[in-house]
Amino acid sequence: MRLPNQISLGFAAGSLGALANVGFLIAAGAGGLIAAMSIQLPEPALPAFLYKQVAWGGLWGILLAVPLLGGNWVVRGLILSLLASAATLFFFFPMLTSGDQGPGMAGLNLGTLTPVLVLVANAVWGLVAAWWYSLAASLSSAVPGINPEGVVQGKD
């Protein structure tokens, strides 16, 4: 598959993974899991939260086009989820913190189990994204009229 196709597929797969991530977080909140973990998450405005997650999920998903992550979609998804989790815990959360206000380093101001929730939620994202990327990439080579490089073949 050609690089532009891989990038487009990566963005789409990452966005789908982000929808799964948001669904997991909503279910975890509604089911009482987040409260049971003593994590104090602010109630986000769903449209803004969804948009942010889908946009960032898509951008992170572009990394699925990097061939260095191995061939197994489970391994690729988990590696990417660890990278996204590290960025969230050690860059974005501290960046959103001012004094005692905000999530703090690794989100610990929200609760001591926040890193666990971030790792699990991002694993959901990474696994769904890598699964979709792998599935769609394998199907694209089986579609009539598209060769393995992703070039549409027409009738002349």
PLY file of the C-alpha trace (Angstrom):
ply
format ascii 1.0
element vertex 156
property float x
property float y
property float z
element edge 155
property int vertex1
property int vertex2
end_header
0.00 0.00 0.00
1.30 3.48 -0.82
2.28 5.90 1.95
-0.62 8.37 1.45
-3.05 5.46 1.72
-1.29 4.19 4.85
-1.46 7.64 6.45
-5.15 8.03 5.59
-5.92 4.57 6.89
-3.91 5.25 10.05
-5.85 8.44 10.74
-9.18 6.69 10.16
-8.17 3.71 12.31
-6.97 6.00 15.10
-10.23 7.94 14.97
-12.24 4.72 15.24
-10.06 3.66 18.15
-10.80 7.01 19.80
-14.54 6.36 19.53
-13.95 3.04 21.32
-11.84 4.89 23.92
-14.64 7.39 24.59
-17.21 4.58 24.72
-15.06 2.76 27.26
-14.68 5.87 29.43
-18.42 6.60 29.30
-19.23 2.99 30.22
-16.59 2.99 32.98
-18.07 6.18 34.41
-21.70 5.06 34.14
-20.86 1.62 35.53
-19.16 3.08 38.59
-15.67 1.83 37.76
-14.10 5.29 37.79
-15.75 6.14 41.12
-14.69 2.76 42.55
-11.11 3.62 41.58
-11.49 6.91 43.54
-10.69 8.95 40.45
-12.19 12.44 40.40
-12.63 13.19 36.71
-14.27 16.48 35.79
-17.46 16.02 33.77
-16.41 16.93 30.22
-18.69 18.50 27.66
-19.21 15.43 25.49
-19.05 17.05 22.03
-15.77 18.86 22.81
-14.30 15.80 24.53
-15.33 13.53 21.65
-13.87 15.91 19.05
-10.58 16.18 20.94
-10.28 12.43 21.40
-11.12 11.63 17.77
-8.71 14.27 16.43
-5.84 13.17 18.67
-6.68 9.50 18.14
-6.45 10.03 14.39
-3.12 11.82 14.66
-1.66 9.09 16.87
-3.11 6.52 14.46
-0.92 7.83 11.66
1.96 6.13 13.48
0.41 2.80 12.47
1.94 3.47 9.05
5.43 3.19 10.58
6.72 -0.30 9.73
9.07 -0.41 12.74
6.28 -1.34 15.14
6.18 -5.00 14.14
3.69 -7.02 12.16
1.35 -8.25 14.90
-1.57 -5.82 15.27
-1.91 -6.54 19.00
1.74 -5.65 19.64
1.48 -2.55 17.43
-1.66 -1.39 19.22
-0.20 -1.88 22.67
3.08 -0.16 21.78
1.21 2.85 20.41
-1.09 2.90 23.43
1.95 3.04 25.72
3.35 5.98 23.74
0.02 7.81 23.93
-0.28 7.03 27.65
3.22 8.34 28.35
2.40 11.56 26.48
-0.85 11.97 28.42
0.62 11.20 31.84
3.94 13.00 31.56
3.31 15.82 29.07
-0.35 16.75 28.68
-1.48 16.30 32.30
1.42 18.35 33.73
0.93 20.97 31.00
-2.71 21.37 32.13
-1.65 21.86 35.75
-1.19 25.19 37.48
-0.12 24.86 41.10
-2.54 22.47 42.80
-5.14 22.96 40.06
-5.37 20.41 37.27
-4.49 16.76 36.89
-0.83 17.05 37.93
2.04 14.74 37.02
0.63 11.40 35.81
-2.85 12.67 36.73
-2.23 11.90 40.40
-4.22 14.97 41.53
-7.28 13.15 40.13
-6.59 9.95 42.07
-3.75 7.51 42.59
-5.22 5.01 40.11
-5.51 7.56 37.29
-2.44 6.14 35.48
-4.11 2.71 35.44
-7.27 4.16 33.90
-5.21 6.03 31.29
-3.27 2.86 30.40
-6.44 0.76 30.05
-8.40 3.40 28.10
-5.47 3.94 25.74
-5.04 0.17 25.34
-8.66 0.07 24.15
-7.81 2.84 21.67
-4.61 1.18 20.48
-6.08 -2.29 20.05
-9.14 -1.10 18.14
-7.06 1.22 15.96
-4.42 -1.41 15.15
-7.08 -4.07 14.51
-8.94 -1.82 12.08
-5.72 -0.74 10.36
-4.65 -4.36 9.93
-8.08 -5.49 8.73
-8.58 -2.64 6.29
-5.03 -2.93 4.93
-5.49 -6.65 4.27
-8.88 -6.08 2.65
-7.60 -3.31 0.38
-5.35 -5.77 -1.42
-8.31 -8.10 -1.98
-10.62 -5.46 -3.49
-11.07 -5.85 -7.26
-9.66 -2.89 -9.13
-7.09 -2.02 -6.45
-3.63 -3.50 -6.59
-1.55 -4.11 -3.42
0.02 -0.64 -3.73
-3.44 0.91 -3.42
-3.58 2.24 -6.98
-7.01 2.10 -8.57
-6.89 0.22 -11.84
-9.36 1.31 -14.47
-10.43 -0.17 -17.75
-8.74 1.48 -20.70
0 1
1 2
2 3
3 4
4 5
5 6
6 7
7 8
8 9
9 10
10 11
11 12
12 13
13 14
14 15
15 16
16 17
17 18
18 19
19 20
20 21
21 22
22 23
23 24
24 25
25 26
26 27
27 28
28 29
29 30
30 31
31 32
32 33
33 34
34 35
35 36
36 37
37 38
38 39
39 40
40 41
41 42
42 43
43 44
44 45
45 46
46 47
47 48
48 49
49 50
50 51
51 52
52 53
53 54
54 55
55 56
56 57
57 58
58 59
59 60
60 61
61 62
62 63
63 64
64 65
65 66
66 67
67 68
68 69
69 70
70 71
71 72
72 73
73 74
74 75
75 76
76 77
77 78
78 79
79 80
80 81
81 82
82 83
83 84
84 85
85 86
86 87
87 88
88 89
89 90
90 91
91 92
92 93
93 94
94 95
95 96
96 97
97 98
98 99
99 100
100 101
101 102
102 103
103 104
104 105
105 106
106 107
107 108
108 109
109 110
110 111
111 112
112 113
113 114
114 115
115 116
116 117
117 118
118 119
119 120
120 121
121 122
122 123
123 124
124 125
125 126
126 127
127 128
128 129
129 130
130 131
131 132
132 133
133 134
134 135
135 136
136 137
137 138
138 139
139 140
140 141
141 142
142 143
143 144
144 145
145 146
146 147
147 148
148 149
149 150
150 151
151 152
152 153
153 154
154 155
